[in-house]
């Protein structure tokens, strides 16, 4: 009987236990081996001493202790799996209800979600995971779009026609740039001066100075592309001013190559006073024609933040002649101030210089500021005025019409 027990142990160790360990059956096999060994021992004891009785209580205790150990190990694992399954079902319900829940959640994230102390904490954690997932998707989408754009540019660059066309455009652009520069260079010698008064920095905020410089940059580009450009002068310009900083941001290295005149002197020290005319919307004198022998001055400021009459007061202190654009003479003005941006002023002055036609020049005034030109027939003006009355004035229709007819007749007599 002892040799059989030894043989059984050898078989278990050599073949059965390795097979069970390979297939994950070792836990199930241990109770069986324990039972066989106990039973063999009992048989051996019976064979040796048949008079002794089998202790069944001890055998039951041994078997129960083994089962309890296995159950104690399996119960937490089953409880954890059931809790995770329940958590996944809750997430699926929340997703169907329209809450912010990530589409894919790992086991670690699910455990962290289950460990959250409150419902609000769980919602915040799920929202964080959802946003993180969205950011990853957006990054992936952007990378894909960037890759597609890169492939498209490579395909376009590989075509010979596109290469020739691009080279032609570059040559044409460089040729036009040289032509524009030549015209501006000629204007610096033979052209009519146009002065920008840069002495309004203290009256504006940093943002307003930046807007002013942006408008001046547009004006310089418009003047550079014109047929007969002005010779632009920046007077009262300080090197340590906000104007200078903003110009450096826009032009960078090209600032020193601009074909304009920059000086810290006042325009009254550079040009004769009898040739200077300060253009301001507050002037009582209306400009009738463009004078090619005069030098016009434009205030470099944003009119929305400037008090009325600042530029007019400056011109009067210096004893200069002033003028305002004849907006009411040629335009049926709507509500709002009659201040224009610097680039609009540049377009108007260049058109007047080239054509002398006020109608073409005032086309650069924004359409929202006027209803039409006064040079239209009277019945068309009445139709426009009637439309304005119906929309804005209502019951005062007759009074406004009479007042308009009276004012219009006075204007015709003055002409």
C-alpha positions, 0 to 999 in steps of 0.5 A: 500500500505504501508503494502505491502511495509513492507511485501516486505522488510521482504521477501527480508530480511528473505529469498531472501537476504540470498539465494542470498548471499549463491549463489553469486547473491547478486550484481545482486539482489540489483538493482532489490530490488532498482527498486521494492522499487522505484516503490512501493514508486511511486505507493504509492505517486500516490495513495496518491496524484494522482494529482502529476506527476511522476519524471522520470528524478530522477528515471533514475538518480538513476538507472544509478548511480547503473549501473555505480557503478557495471560497474566500479567494473566489468571493472577492474576485466575483464581487469585483467583477459584478461591481464593474459590470454594474458600473459599465451598465450605469455608464451606458445608461448615462450615455443614452441619457445624453450625459458626458460619458467617454465612449471607451473607458479602461479598467483602471479608469472604471475603478477610479470612477467606482472609488469616487466618493460622491455622484458629483465627483463621478460626473466631474471625472466622467466629464474630464475623461470625455473632454480628454477623449474629444481633445485626442480626437480633434488632435488626430483629425487635425493631424489627418487634415494636415497630412492631407494638405501636405499631400495635396501641396506635394501633388500640386508642386509636382505638376510642371504647369503649376510650377511654371505658373507660380514662377510667372506670378512671382516674377510678375509680382516682383516686377510690379513691386519694382514699378510701384517703388519707382513711382514712389521714388519719383514722387519723393522728388516731384510729387505733391506732399501729404502730411500725417500729423503724428502728435495725437499719441497722448490723446489715445489709448494703446489700442487706439494707437494700434488702430491708427497705425493699421489705417496708416499702413493701409493708406501707405499701401494704397498710395504706393499702388496709385498711378500718381502717388503722394510724397508722404511725410510723418511729422512730429514723429518721435522714435520712442513713441507708441507709433514707432513701436506699432510701425515696427510690428507691421513693417519689421525690417522693411521700416527703414526701406520705406520711401517716405519722409519721417521727421520729428519737426512740425510741418510748419517748420518744414513747409510754408504756412500759406500752402498748408491746409488742415483737413478736419471734419469740424472745419466751418470751411468746406473744400470745393476743389482739390488744389495741386499746389497746396499741402494737405494735413491729415490728423493721425488719430481715431476719431471715435475717442477724440473730443470734437474740435481737437484737430481744429483747435490745433490748426487754429493755434498754429494759424493754419487754414482748415477745410472739411470734405463737402459730404453734405453737398454731394451726399444725402447723409444718414445718421452718424458722425462725418468722420472717416478713416485714414485709408478712406481719406487716402482713397478720396484724395488720390481719386480727387488728385487723378480725376477731380470728380467728387462723385467718384471720390466719395464712393469710398465713403461707407454706404451705411453712412448715406442714402445716395448722391444729391446730384440725383433727380429730385423725385428719386431723392423724395422716394429715398426720403419717404422710405427713411420717414416710414422706417424711422420717423413715422408721424413726422413724415409731412414735417420732414418732407417740408423741411427737406424741400426748404433746405434743398431749395436753399442749396440750389439758390446758393449754387 
